[in-house]
Amino acid sequence: MGRSLDLVNRFMKNPEEYGTIKRTGPANKLSERDKRRIFRAASNSTATCNKIKKDLGLGVSPEMIRRAISKNSNLVRRKMKKAPSLKEIHKQGKLEVHGGGGVMVWGAFCCIGALELAFPTHRLNSQRYQEILETRLLPPWQVLRQSGHEFMHDNAPCRASFRGPGNTRAWLHRHQVQVMPWPANSPDLNPIENIWGILVRRIYANNKQYQSTEALQGAIQQAWGDLDQEMIDNLILSMDNRIFQVINRNGDPTNY
């Protein structure tokens, strides 16, 4: 016969069910009502299947939710593409094209407090950036550099320029400003990003709106002046933990 003894015995025991496939695993636990709720949550939404499950309190797996959505011909789910990393020049270009964004701001802080803000009226290039540093950074730097301080800024083109007679790196070196080496795409390592977040929350608290750039600039000045030294000190002290997390996570993003 060309068949094994085990196969023949199974056929003899139950010839009617021989050759049929028994499906195992849990039955579909999604009711029609659950499916309608899922479809409503997924329609015109960027919510993940995990989030839909959590929001609707469903006792099924995200994969089951995904399968239900995929069977609905009226819904098309696509994986979102990661937003490209934007450099400062890209952000400023977007604001210029769309005519928004309010005001540009430069600020810095250290162990002696927050330095005076600058409000550039044009997109920053190396020359304008150096003019800001000369009036805002250099006066306190004469004291700070004597105690071993380093200046931290990111790699935006106006800050990292190194070609030509007016390049920023040469300017910093000429004025004895020791600069901390900075890895690309690392805003989580820069405490000033936390400061900007705090300012935004304070400035726009209770959905506050501003009718002019002058009013917005005044609000920024006020919020900047209200920064307390204890918070600044805590952000400075957080650098040890930020660096520890970077090393511990092999360069992956930190909690900051």
Secondary structure, DSSP 8 states (H G I E B T S, - for coil): ----HHHHHHHHH-TTTTT-----S------HHHHHHHHHHHTT----HHHHHHHHT--S-HHHHHHHHHT-TT-------------HHHHHHHHHHHT------B--EETTEE---B--SS---HHHHHHHIIIIIHHHHHHHGGGT--B-----HHHH--SSTT-HHHHHHHTT--B----SS-GGG-HHHHHHHHHHHHHTGGG---SSHHHHHHHHHHHHHT--HHHHHHHHHTHHHHHHHHHHTTT-----
